[in-house]
Amino acid sequence: MSMKVEGETLDVVQQVKSEYKGVNTVDSIEVPQEVKDNAVNAG
């Protein structure tokens, strides 16, 4: 990657090793009972 700022150039080389886990997964969402009790029906 090269960056040029105010006429000066900086070249950067990176090596990255990464591991992705749980991609496209969603944990369950718990709605507190108080929220459910106070909910308004918008239908």
C-alpha positions as CSV (number, residue, x, y, z in Angstrom):
1,M,0.0,0.0,0.0
2,S,1.3,3.4,-0.8
3,M,0.2,6.7,0.8
4,K,1.0,10.1,-0.6
5,V,0.6,13.1,1.7
6,E,1.9,16.6,1.0
7,G,4.2,15.3,-1.7
8,E,5.8,12.5,0.4
9,T,5.1,8.9,-0.3
10,L,5.0,6.1,2.4
11,D,5.1,2.5,1.2
12,V,3.7,-0.1,3.6
13,V,3.9,-3.9,3.3
14,Q,1.7,-6.1,5.6
15,Q,1.2,-9.8,6.0
16,V,-2.0,-10.7,7.7
17,K,-3.2,-14.2,8.8
18,S,-6.8,-14.2,10.2
19,E,-9.5,-16.7,11.0
20,Y,-13.2,-16.0,10.9
21,K,-15.5,-17.9,13.2
22,G,-19.3,-17.7,13.5
23,V,-19.8,-15.7,10.3
24,N,-23.5,-15.1,9.5
25,T,-24.6,-16.4,12.9
26,V,-26.8,-14.5,15.3
27,D,-27.2,-15.2,19.0
28,S,-30.7,-15.1,20.5
29,I,-32.0,-11.8,21.7
30,E,-33.9,-11.7,25.0
31,V,-36.5,-9.0,25.4
32,P,-37.0,-8.1,29.1
33,Q,-40.5,-8.8,30.4
34,E,-40.9,-5.1,31.4
35,V,-40.4,-4.1,27.7
36,K,-43.0,-6.7,26.6
37,D,-45.5,-5.5,29.3
38,N,-45.1,-1.9,28.2
39,A,-45.1,-2.5,24.4
40,V,-47.6,-0.7,22.2
41,N,-49.3,-2.6,19.4
42,A,-48.7,-0.5,16.3
43,G,-50.9,-2.7,14.1
